[in-house]
């Protein structure tokens, strides 16, 4: 699954878990969401570097 979609699903799940007070569900979703956010940032940075390399040609 793409990092962006997984991140959206984690944020939605965290919001529902927070409202319901289900910390046992909230914390793992938070950790997965943070991992997906890091993955998404790395993906975007790699794409930016690739785009910069193509512009210099």
mmCIF file of the N, C-alpha and C atoms, coordinates in Angstrom:
data_MODEL
# 
_entry.id   MODEL 
# 
loop_
_atom_site.group_PDB 
_atom_site.id 
_atom_site.type_symbol 
_atom_site.label_atom_id 
_atom_site.label_alt_id 
_atom_site.label_comp_id 
_atom_site.label_asym_id 
_atom_site.label_entity_id 
_atom_site.label_seq_id 
_atom_site.pdbx_PDB_ins_code 
_atom_site.Cartn_x 
_atom_site.Cartn_y 
_atom_site.Cartn_z 
_atom_site.occupancy 
_atom_site.B_iso_or_equiv 
_atom_site.pdbx_formal_charge 
_atom_site.auth_seq_id 
_atom_site.auth_comp_id 
_atom_site.auth_asym_id 
_atom_site.auth_atom_id 
_atom_site.pdbx_PDB_model_num 
ATOM 1   N N  . UNK A 1 1  ? 0.851   -1.185 0.000   1.00 0.00 ? 1  UNK A N  1 
ATOM 2   C CA . UNK A 1 1  ? 0.000   0.000  0.000   1.00 0.00 ? 1  UNK A CA 1 
ATOM 3   C C  . UNK A 1 1  ? 0.893   1.244  0.000   1.00 0.00 ? 1  UNK A C  1 
ATOM 4   N N  . UNK A 1 2  ? 0.475   2.259  -0.676  1.00 0.00 ? 2  UNK A N  1 
ATOM 5   C CA . UNK A 1 2  ? 1.258   3.492  -0.748  1.00 0.00 ? 2  UNK A CA 1 
ATOM 6   C C  . UNK A 1 2  ? 1.346   4.160  0.617   1.00 0.00 ? 2  UNK A C  1 
ATOM 7   N N  . UNK A 1 3  ? 2.502   4.788  0.910   1.00 0.00 ? 3  UNK A N  1 
ATOM 8   C CA . UNK A 1 3  ? 2.665   5.441  2.214   1.00 0.00 ? 3  UNK A CA 1 
ATOM 9   C C  . UNK A 1 3  ? 1.606   6.508  2.498   1.00 0.00 ? 3  UNK A C  1 
ATOM 10  N N  . UNK A 1 4  ? 1.192   7.252  1.482   1.00 0.00 ? 4  UNK A N  1 
ATOM 11  C CA . UNK A 1 4  ? 0.210   8.318  1.707   1.00 0.00 ? 4  UNK A CA 1 
ATOM 12  C C  . UNK A 1 4  ? -1.135  7.735  2.145   1.00 0.00 ? 4  UNK A C  1 
ATOM 13  N N  . UNK A 1 5  ? -1.575  6.655  1.489   1.00 0.00 ? 5  UNK A N  1 
ATOM 14  C CA . UNK A 1 5  ? -2.848  6.048  1.849   1.00 0.00 ? 5  UNK A CA 1 
ATOM 15  C C  . UNK A 1 5  ? -2.783  5.421  3.242   1.00 0.00 ? 5  UNK A C  1 
ATOM 16  N N  . UNK A 1 6  ? -1.664  4.781  3.545   1.00 0.00 ? 6  UNK A N  1 
ATOM 17  C CA . UNK A 1 6  ? -1.490  4.177  4.860   1.00 0.00 ? 6  UNK A CA 1 
ATOM 18  C C  . UNK A 1 6  ? -1.475  5.256  5.930   1.00 0.00 ? 6  UNK A C  1 
ATOM 19  N N  . UNK A 1 7  ? -0.834  6.378  5.649   1.00 0.00 ? 7  UNK A N  1 
ATOM 20  C CA . UNK A 1 7  ? -0.788  7.477  6.602   1.00 0.00 ? 7  UNK A CA 1 
ATOM 21  C C  . UNK A 1 7  ? -2.188  8.035  6.859   1.00 0.00 ? 7  UNK A C  1 
ATOM 22  N N  . UNK A 1 8  ? -2.980  8.194  5.811   1.00 0.00 ? 8  UNK A N  1 
ATOM 23  C CA . UNK A 1 8  ? -4.359  8.680  5.968   1.00 0.00 ? 8  UNK A CA 1 
ATOM 24  C C  . UNK A 1 8  ? -5.174  7.696  6.804   1.00 0.00 ? 8  UNK A C  1 
ATOM 25  N N  . UNK A 1 9  ? -5.014  6.412  6.548   1.00 0.00 ? 9  UNK A N  1 
ATOM 26  C CA . UNK A 1 9  ? -5.735  5.397  7.321   1.00 0.00 ? 9  UNK A CA 1 
ATOM 27  C C  . UNK A 1 9  ? -5.308  5.418  8.791   1.00 0.00 ? 9  UNK A C  1 
ATOM 28  N N  . UNK A 1 10 ? -4.018  5.609  9.043   1.00 0.00 ? 10 UNK A N  1 
ATOM 29  C CA . UNK A 1 10 ? -3.521  5.667  10.419  1.00 0.00 ? 10 UNK A CA 1 
ATOM 30  C C  . UNK A 1 10 ? -4.069  6.890  11.144  1.00 0.00 ? 10 UNK A C  1 
ATOM 31  N N  . UNK A 1 11 ? -4.093  8.029  10.469  1.00 0.00 ? 11 UNK A N  1 
ATOM 32  C CA . UNK A 1 11 ? -4.609  9.255  11.098  1.00 0.00 ? 11 UNK A CA 1 
ATOM 33  C C  . UNK A 1 11 ? -6.093  9.088  11.428  1.00 0.00 ? 11 UNK A C  1 
ATOM 34  N N  . UNK A 1 12 ? -6.844  8.494  10.517  1.00 0.00 ? 12 UNK A N  1 
ATOM 35  C CA . UNK A 1 12 ? -8.263  8.263  10.767  1.00 0.00 ? 12 UNK A CA 1 
ATOM 36  C C  . UNK A 1 12 ? -8.460  7.309  11.947  1.00 0.00 ? 12 UNK A C  1 
ATOM 37  N N  . UNK A 1 13 ? -7.689  6.230  11.949  1.00 0.00 ? 13 UNK A N  1 
ATOM 38  C CA . UNK A 1 13 ? -7.774  5.270  13.057  1.00 0.00 ? 13 UNK A CA 1 
ATOM 39  C C  . UNK A 1 13 ? -7.356  5.883  14.381  1.00 0.00 ? 13 UNK A C  1 
ATOM 40  N N  . UNK A 1 14 ? -6.317  6.725  14.356  1.00 0.00 ? 14 UNK A N  1 
ATOM 41  C CA . UNK A 1 14 ? -5.867  7.374  15.592  1.00 0.00 ? 14 UNK A CA 1 
ATOM 42  C C  . UNK A 1 14 ? -6.939  8.315  16.118  1.00 0.00 ? 14 UNK A C  1 
ATOM 43  N N  . UNK A 1 15 ? -7.597  9.048  15.229  1.00 0.00 ? 15 UNK A N  1 
ATOM 44  C CA . UNK A 1 15 ? -8.650  9.963  15.663  1.00 0.00 ? 15 UNK A CA 1 
ATOM 45  C C  . UNK A 1 15 ? -9.788  9.194  16.328  1.00 0.00 ? 15 UNK A C  1 
ATOM 46  N N  . UNK A 1 16 ? -10.197 8.091  15.714  1.00 0.00 ? 16 UNK A N  1 
ATOM 47  C CA . UNK A 1 16 ? -11.279 7.287  16.293  1.00 0.00 ? 16 UNK A CA 1 
ATOM 48  C C  . UNK A 1 16 ? -10.854 6.668  17.618  1.00 0.00 ? 16 UNK A C  1 
ATOM 49  N N  . UNK A 1 17 ? -9.628  6.157  17.678  1.00 0.00 ? 17 UNK A N  1 
ATOM 50  C CA . UNK A 1 17 ? -9.131  5.548  18.914  1.00 0.00 ? 17 UNK A CA 1 
ATOM 51  C C  . UNK A 1 17 ? -9.007  6.594  20.022  1.00 0.00 ? 17 UNK A C  1 
ATOM 52  N N  . UNK A 1 18 ? -8.587  7.799  19.679  1.00 0.00 ? 18 UNK A N  1 
ATOM 53  C CA . UNK A 1 18 ? -8.452  8.865  20.664  1.00 0.00 ? 18 UNK A CA 1 
ATOM 54  C C  . UNK A 1 18 ? -9.813  9.254  21.241  1.00 0.00 ? 18 UNK A C  1 
ATOM 55  N N  . UNK A 1 19 ? -10.798 9.386  20.359  1.00 0.00 ? 19 UNK A N  1 
ATOM 56  C CA . UNK A 1 19 ? -12.144 9.759  20.805  1.00 0.00 ? 19 UNK A CA 1 
ATOM 57  C C  . UNK A 1 19 ? -12.723 8.680  21.724  1.00 0.00 ? 19 UNK A C  1 
ATOM 58  N N  . UNK A 1 20 ? -12.474 7.435  21.391  1.00 0.00 ? 20 UNK A N  1 
ATOM 59  C CA . UNK A 1 20 ? -13.000 6.321  22.184  1.00 0.00 ? 20 UNK A CA 1 
ATOM 60  C C  . UNK A 1 20 ? -12.142 6.014  23.412  1.00 0.00 ? 20 UNK A C  1 
ATOM 61  N N  . UNK A 1 21 ? -10.955 6.620  23.503  1.00 0.00 ? 21 UNK A N  1 
ATOM 62  C CA . UNK A 1 21 ? -10.066 6.373  24.640  1.00 0.00 ? 21 UNK A CA 1 
ATOM 63  C C  . UNK A 1 21 ? -9.359  5.030  24.570  1.00 0.00 ? 21 UNK A C  1 
ATOM 64  N N  . UNK A 1 22 ? -9.200  4.499  23.389  1.00 0.00 ? 22 UNK A N  1 
ATOM 65  C CA . UNK A 1 22 ? -8.556  3.199  23.201  1.00 0.00 ? 22 UNK A CA 1 
ATOM 66  C C  . UNK A 1 22 ? -7.054  3.380  22.970  1.00 0.00 ? 22 UNK A C  1 
ATOM 67  N N  . UNK A 1 23 ? -6.304  3.574  24.030  1.00 0.00 ? 23 UNK A N  1 
ATOM 68  C CA . UNK A 1 23 ? -4.867  3.842  23.915  1.00 0.00 ? 23 UNK A CA 1 
ATOM 69  C C  . UNK A 1 23 ? -4.098  2.643  23.388  1.00 0.00 ? 23 UNK A C  1 
ATOM 70  N N  . UNK A 1 24 ? -4.634  1.438  23.625  1.00 0.00 ? 24 UNK A N  1 
ATOM 71  C CA . UNK A 1 24 ? -3.974  0.228  23.135  1.00 0.00 ? 24 UNK A CA 1 
ATOM 72  C C  . UNK A 1 24 ? -3.976  0.204  21.604  1.00 0.00 ? 24 UNK A C  1 
ATOM 73  N N  . UNK A 1 25 ? -4.954  0.828  20.995  1.00 0.00 ? 25 UNK A N  1 
ATOM 74  C CA . UNK A 1 25 ? -5.035  0.919  19.536  1.00 0.00 ? 25 UNK A CA 1 
ATOM 75  C C  . UNK A 1 25 ? -4.307  2.166  19.042  1.00 0.00 ? 25 UNK A C  1 
ATOM 76  N N  . UNK A 1 26 ? -4.401  3.252  19.798  1.00 0.00 ? 26 UNK A N  1 
ATOM 77  C CA . UNK A 1 26 ? -3.840  4.541  19.380  1.00 0.00 ? 26 UNK A CA 1 
ATOM 78  C C  . UNK A 1 26 ? -2.320  4.487  19.231  1.00 0.00 ? 26 UNK A C  1 
ATOM 79  N N  . UNK A 1 27 ? -1.633  3.927  20.209  1.00 0.00 ? 27 UNK A N  1 
ATOM 80  C CA . UNK A 1 27 ? -0.165  3.947  20.207  1.00 0.00 ? 27 UNK A CA 1 
ATOM 81  C C  . UNK A 1 27 ? 0.431   3.183  19.026  1.00 0.00 ? 27 UNK A C  1 
ATOM 82  N N  . UNK A 1 28 ? -0.006  1.948  18.731  1.00 0.00 ? 28 UNK A N  1 
ATOM 83  C CA . UNK A 1 28 ? 0.554   1.276  17.541  1.00 0.00 ? 28 UNK A CA 1 
ATOM 84  C C  . UNK A 1 28 ? 0.265   2.020  16.241  1.00 0.00 ? 28 UNK A C  1 
ATOM 85  N N  . UNK A 1 29 ? -0.945  2.591  16.129  1.00 0.00 ? 29 UNK A N  1 
ATOM 86  C CA . UNK A 1 29 ? -1.262  3.360  14.927  1.00 0.00 ? 29 UNK A CA 1 
ATOM 87  C C  . UNK A 1 29 ? -0.371  4.589  14.825  1.00 0.00 ? 29 UNK A C  1 
ATOM 88  N N  . UNK A 1 30 ? -0.064  5.203  15.961  1.00 0.00 ? 30 UNK A N  1 
ATOM 89  C CA . UNK A 1 30 ? 0.840   6.342  15.972  1.00 0.00 ? 30 UNK A CA 1 
ATOM 90  C C  . UNK A 1 30 ? 2.215   5.944  15.464  1.00 0.00 ? 30 UNK A C  1 
ATOM 91  N N  . UNK A 1 31 ? 2.721   4.813  15.916  1.00 0.00 ? 31 UNK A N  1 
ATOM 92  C CA . UNK A 1 31 ? 4.043   4.353  15.482  1.00 0.00 ? 31 UNK A CA 1 
ATOM 93  C C  . UNK A 1 31 ? 4.064   4.016  13.990  1.00 0.00 ? 31 UNK A C  1 
ATOM 94  N N  . UNK A 1 32 ? 3.033   3.343  13.514  1.00 0.00 ? 32 UNK A N  1 
ATOM 95  C CA . UNK A 1 32 ? 2.948   3.024  12.083  1.00 0.00 ? 32 UNK A CA 1 
ATOM 96  C C  . UNK A 1 32 ? 2.827   4.305  11.269  1.00 0.00 ? 32 UNK A C  1 
ATOM 97  N N  . UNK A 1 33 ? 2.020   5.242  11.747  1.00 0.00 ? 33 UNK A N  1 
ATOM 98  C CA . UNK A 1 33 ? 1.848   6.518  11.051  1.00 0.00 ? 33 UNK A CA 1 
ATOM 99  C C  . UNK A 1 33 ? 3.143   7.299  10.963  1.00 0.00 ? 33 UNK A C  1 
ATOM 100 N N  . UNK A 1 34 ? 3.920   7.313  12.043  1.00 0.00 ? 34 UNK A N  1 
ATOM 101 C CA . UNK A 1 34 ? 5.211   8.006  12.012  1.00 0.00 ? 34 UNK A CA 1 
ATOM 102 C C  . UNK A 1 34 ? 6.161   7.350  11.012  1.00 0.00 ? 34 UNK A C  1 
ATOM 103 N N  . UNK A 1 35 ? 6.165   6.033  10.993  1.00 0.00 ? 35 UNK A N  1 
ATOM 104 C CA . UNK A 1 35 ? 7.011   5.319  10.021  1.00 0.00 ? 35 UNK A CA 1 
ATOM 105 C C  . UNK A 1 35 ? 6.604   5.623  8.590   1.00 0.00 ? 35 UNK A C  1 
ATOM 106 N N  . UNK A 1 36 ? 5.319   5.678  8.338   1.00 0.00 ? 36 UNK A N  1 
ATOM 107 C CA . UNK A 1 36 ? 4.838   5.979  6.993   1.00 0.00 ? 36 UNK A CA 1 
ATOM 108 C C  . UNK A 1 36 ? 5.129   7.425  6.610   1.00 0.00 ? 36 UNK A C  1 
ATOM 109 N N  . UNK A 1 37 ? 5.055   8.338  7.588   1.00 0.00 ? 37 UNK A N  1 
ATOM 110 C CA . UNK A 1 37 ? 5.370   9.739  7.305   1.00 0.00 ? 37 UNK A CA 1 
ATOM 111 C C  . UNK A 1 37 ? 6.837   9.880  6.917   1.00 0.00 ? 37 UNK A C  1 
ATOM 112 N N  . UNK A 1 38 ? 7.717   9.181  7.621   1.00 0.00 ? 38 UNK A N  1 
ATOM 113 C CA . UNK A 1 38 ? 9.146   9.218  7.278   1.00 0.00 ? 38 UNK A CA 1 
ATOM 114 C C  . UNK A 1 38 ? 9.364   8.638  5.890   1.00 0.00 ? 38 UNK A C  1 
ATOM 115 N N  . UNK A 1 39 ? 8.697   7.546  5.581   1.00 0.00 ? 39 UNK A N  1 
ATOM 116 C CA . UNK A 1 39 ? 8.821   6.928  4.262   1.00 0.00 ? 39 UNK A CA 1 
ATOM 117 C C  . UNK A 1 39 ? 8.334   7.869  3.166   1.00 0.00 ? 39 UNK A C  1 
ATOM 118 N N  . UNK A 1 40 ? 7.241   8.568  3.423   1.00 0.00 ? 40 UNK A N  1 
ATOM 119 C CA . UNK A 1 40 ? 6.686   9.501  2.444   1.00 0.00 ? 40 UNK A CA 1 
ATOM 120 C C  . UNK A 1 40 ? 7.640   10.677 2.212   1.00 0.00 ? 40 UNK A C  1 
ATOM 121 N N  . UNK A 1 41 ? 8.236   11.202 3.281   1.00 0.00 ? 41 UNK A N  1 
ATOM 122 C CA . UNK A 1 41 ? 9.192   12.303 3.149   1.00 0.00 ? 41 UNK A CA 1 
ATOM 123 C C  . UNK A 1 41 ? 10.403  11.860 2.345   1.00 0.00 ? 41 UNK A C  1 
ATOM 124 N N  . UNK A 1 42 ? 10.900  10.664 2.612   1.00 0.00 ? 42 UNK A N  1 
ATOM 125 C CA . UNK A 1 42 ? 12.053  10.152 1.848   1.00 0.00 ? 42 UNK A CA 1 
ATOM 126 C C  . UNK A 1 42 ? 11.713  9.997  0.374   1.00 0.00 ? 42 UNK A C  1 
ATOM 127 N N  . UNK A 1 43 ? 10.501  9.517  0.097   1.00 0.00 ? 43 UNK A N  1 
ATOM 128 C CA . UNK A 1 43 ? 10.062  9.332  -1.282  1.00 0.00 ? 43 UNK A CA 1 
ATOM 129 C C  . UNK A 1 43 ? 9.991   10.675 -2.007  1.00 0.00 ? 43 UNK A C  1 
ATOM 130 N N  . UNK A 1 44 ? 9.447   11.676 -1.351  1.00 0.00 ? 44 UNK A N  1 
ATOM 131 C CA . UNK A 1 44 ? 9.320   13.003 -1.968  1.00 0.00 ? 44 UNK A CA 1 
ATOM 132 C C  . UNK A 1 44 ? 10.696  13.619 -2.192  1.00 0.00 ? 44 UNK A C  1 
ATOM 133 N N  . UNK A 1 45 ? 11.596  13.479 -1.232  1.00 0.00 ? 45 UNK A N  1 
ATOM 134 C CA . UNK A 1 45 ? 12.953  14.019 -1.392  1.00 0.00 ? 45 UNK A CA 1 
ATOM 135 C C  . UNK A 1 45 ? 13.700  13.334 -2.537  1.00 0.00 ? 45 UNK A C  1 
ATOM 136 N N  . UNK A 1 46 ? 13.532  12.031 -2.652  1.00 0.00 ? 46 UNK A N  1 
ATOM 137 C CA . UNK A 1 46 ? 14.180  11.306 -3.746  1.00 0.00 ? 46 UNK A CA 1 
ATOM 138 C C  . UNK A 1 46 ? 13.628  11.781 -5.088  1.00 0.00 ? 46 UNK A C  1 
ATOM 139 N N  . UNK A 1 47 ? 12.332  12.002 -5.151  1.00 0.00 ? 47 UNK A N  1 
ATOM 140 C CA . UNK A 1 47 ? 11.725  12.496 -6.393  1.00 0.00 ? 47 UNK A CA 1 
ATOM 141 C C  . UNK A 1 47 ? 12.238  13.892 -6.718  1.00 0.00 ? 47 UNK A C  1 
ATOM 142 N N  . UNK A 1 48 ? 12.378  14.746 -5.696  1.00 0.00 ? 48 UNK A N  1 
ATOM 143 C CA . UNK A 1 48 ? 12.910  16.098 -5.920  1.00 0.00 ? 48 UNK A CA 1 
ATOM 144 C C  . UNK A 1 48 ? 14.332  16.053 -6.447  1.00 0.00 ? 48 UNK A C  1 
ATOM 145 N N  . UNK A 1 49 ? 15.144  15.166 -5.882  1.00 0.00 ? 49 UNK A N  1 
ATOM 146 C CA . UNK A 1 49 ? 16.537  15.038 -6.367  1.00 0.00 ? 49 UNK A CA 1 
ATOM 147 C C  . UNK A 1 49 ? 16.560  14.565 -7.812  1.00 0.00 ? 49 UNK A C  1 
ATOM 148 N N  . UNK A 1 50 ? 15.671  13.625 -8.136  1.00 0.00 ? 50 UNK A N  1 
ATOM 149 C CA . UNK A 1 50 ? 15.602  13.117 -9.501  1.00 0.00 ? 50 UNK A CA 1 
ATOM 150 C C  . UNK A 1 50 ? 15.160  14.233 -10.452 1.00 0.00 ? 50 UNK A C  1 
ATOM 151 N N  . UNK A 1 51 ? 14.194  15.027 -10.037 1.00 0.00 ? 51 UNK A N  1 
ATOM 152 C CA . UNK A 1 51 ? 13.723  16.133 -10.869 1.00 0.00 ? 51 UNK A CA 1 
ATOM 153 C C  . UNK A 1 51 ? 14.814  17.184 -11.059 1.00 0.00 ? 51 UNK A C  1 
ATOM 154 N N  . UNK A 1 52 ? 15.581  17.461 -10.002 1.00 0.00 ? 52 UNK A N  1 
ATOM 155 C CA . UNK A 1 52 ? 16.678  18.427 -10.105 1.00 0.00 ? 52 UNK A CA 1 
ATOM 156 C C  . UNK A 1 52 ? 17.744  17.939 -11.071 1.00 0.00 ? 52 UNK A C  1 
ATOM 157 N N  . UNK A 1 53 ? 18.013  16.647 -11.064 1.00 0.00 ? 53 UNK A N  1 
ATOM 158 C CA . UNK A 1 53 ? 18.993  16.079 -11.978 1.00 0.00 ? 53 UNK A CA 1 
ATOM 159 C C  . UNK A 1 53 ? 18.549  16.183 -13.423 1.00 0.00 ? 53 UNK A C  1 
ATOM 160 N N  . UNK A 1 54 ? 17.269  16.037 -13.673 1.00 0.00 ? 54 UNK A N  1 
ATOM 161 C CA . UNK A 1 54 ? 16.750  16.139 -15.032 1.00 0.00 ? 54 UNK A CA 1 
ATOM 162 C C  . UNK A 1 54 ? 16.759  17.589 -15.509 1.00 0.00 ? 54 UNK A C  1 
ATOM 163 N N  . UNK A 1 55 ? 16.586  18.552 -14.602 1.00 0.00 ? 55 UNK A N  1 
ATOM 164 C CA . UNK A 1 55 ? 16.580  19.964 -14.971 1.00 0.00 ? 55 UNK A CA 1 
ATOM 165 C C  . UNK A 1 55 ? 17.963  20.442 -15.398 1.00 0.00 ? 55 UNK A C  1 
ATOM 166 N N  . UNK A 1 56 ? 19.015  19.842 -14.823 1.00 0.00 ? 56 UNK A N  1 
ATOM 167 C CA . UNK A 1 56 ? 20.370  20.286 -15.125 1.00 0.00 ? 56 UNK A CA 1 
ATOM 168 C C  . UNK A 1 56 ? 20.837  19.827 -16.500 1.00 0.00 ? 56 UNK A C  1 
ATOM 169 N N  . UNK A 1 57 ? 20.168  18.853 -17.084 1.00 0.00 ? 57 UNK A N  1 
ATOM 170 C CA . UNK A 1 57 ? 20.589  18.326 -18.393 1.00 0.00 ? 57 UNK A CA 1 
ATOM 171 C C  . UNK A 1 57 ? 20.289  19.265 -19.505 1.00 0.00 ? 57 UNK A C  1 
# 
